[in-house]
Amino acid sequence: MSDLFLPPFLDRRASELHMESTPLAAIAKKFGTPCYAYSSSAITEAYEEFRRAFSTRPALICYAVKANGNLSILRLLSRLGAGFDIVSAGELHRVLRAGGLASRIVFSGVGKSCDDMAYALKAGVRCFNVESEPELRRLSDIAQSLGVTAPVSLRVNPDVDPKTHPYIATGLKESKFGIAHDGALDLYLEAARLPGLKVTGIDCHIGSQITELSPFLSALDRILLLVERLKNQGIQLGHLDLGGGLGIRYRHEQPISLAEYAREICSRLDHFDGELILEPGRRLVGNSGVLLTRVEYIKRTPGRSFAIVDAAMNDLVRPALYDAWHEILPVCSPATTGPSELFDVVGPVCETGDILGRDRTLALAQGDLLCILSAGAYAASMGSNYNARPRPPEVLVEGNETRLIRRRETLDELSDLEWPID
Ligand SMILES: *Cc1c(COP(=O)(O)O)cnc(C)c1O
């Protein structure tokens, strides 16, 4: 595999990086930096790839909103036919505001509050992915008090190792997520007895940024065992939700082929009549986005050289949080005539961990524009205002057109919800 990876819909023309047919430098000029830019075609293509791969059977692709919840991205995916996987009332509100259909929403998460449940029941979501016995009881009570029936599936923990970063492995026995495989049958029987519930499916989600097929297939095999046992107990499931977790290429990773993933999954589902649900997040949007940032200063210390840029860990926390790698490229190349050297690309935030890229070989000068790749998922959505930094704007690129889909926060907005005491 070649060393430098350029995601789809990004390429260098006449020494300048373009997203679709738009020069990234033009986006920086128009909207300022730091700034997120997403390729509409990249998102559409990624969704269509799923749809094609699973066209042979009933399947619903529920985009995991937490990867990137921008209303325009939700609208784009909703128009393509996607459903949504949500983990909070806030995400439900976003999907509804974007025009998404409640009947295509599955509600995941270990800590659903009473208010979350009531809101989702009134909206009419397709299914609650329930993760514990007390949650099951609470959901039944609330549904009853509202005079409705809650559609449920249990999130079962297949106890397989997804071979990913420990912070994003969610399907192991010791994880806070899901219900132990061994206890799932009893809990299903209880769910079937509870008056406010209707058992409709089964669910699992084993982790994120997974680049091997085998953990998915082991998980599915374990789930299918349960499906069979449930059938013997008279519980017939309408859907099987295999969660998300498909990894993408950031650097040297070799992502799973979607066609192969689909083929292997579908071949195991020959005897399952229900609908297949998937909850991809990163794979749909991760490589659609970049974060544009400008070099404020070059600072050379006796031990290291730093490129201090105007984006920071509050904008993109993955390197600080997971030690994640994001490729960093000059937008115009060669940016300067000087020699390449080793830089730590860091932000202005007052934390030693405020690093966007360590030990990058770059030729840089003050004022240069940089592009941080693979910043479409778990990037803007994990952004914060730490150090009282306004969150950056987000721009959607369609061919040679750009649309502002979130404007930059103002300094006033950073303290608008507060007031000084008398
Ligand atoms: C985060 C999450 C997803 C999406 O994971 P990706 O790795 O982005 O595909 C899907 N389902 C659940 C329950 C999640 O928590």
The ligand as an SDF file (V2000), in Angstrom:
LIG
                    3D

 15 15  0  0  0  0  0  0  0  0999 V2000
  -20.6500    4.4000   18.3510 C   0  0  0  0  0  0  0  0  0  0  0  0
  -21.6430    3.4110   18.0220 C   0  0  0  0  0  0  0  0  0  0  0  0
  -21.8640    3.0210   16.6900 C   0  0  0  0  0  0  0  0  0  0  0  0
  -21.0240    3.5080   15.5480 C   0  0  0  0  0  0  0  0  0  0  0  0
  -19.7250    3.0490   15.6220 O   0  0  0  0  0  0  0  0  0  0  0  0
  -18.7210    3.2900   14.3750 P   0  0  0  0  0  0  0  0  0  0  0  0
  -17.4600    2.6820   14.8440 O   0  0  0  0  0  0  0  0  0  0  0  0
  -18.6150    4.7620   14.1940 O   0  0  0  0  0  0  0  0  0  0  0  0
  -19.3050    2.6080   13.2130 O   0  0  0  0  0  0  0  0  0  0  0  0
  -22.8810    2.1340   16.4310 C   0  0  0  0  0  0  0  0  0  0  0  0
  -23.6510    1.6270   17.4180 N   0  0  0  0  0  0  0  0  0  0  0  0
  -23.4630    1.9590   18.7170 C   0  0  0  0  0  0  0  0  0  0  0  0
  -24.3370    1.3750   19.7500 C   0  0  0  0  0  0  0  0  0  0  0  0
  -22.4570    2.8490   19.0660 C   0  0  0  0  0  0  0  0  0  0  0  0
  -22.2620    3.1710   20.3430 O   0  0  0  0  0  0  0  0  0  0  0  0
  1  2  1  0
  2  3  1  0
  2 14  2  0
  3  4  1  0
  3 10  2  0
  4  5  1  0
  5  6  1  0
  6  7  2  0
  6  8  1  0
  6  9  1  0
 10 11  1  0
 11 12  2  0
 12 13  1  0
 12 14  1  0
 14 15  1  0
M  END
$$$$
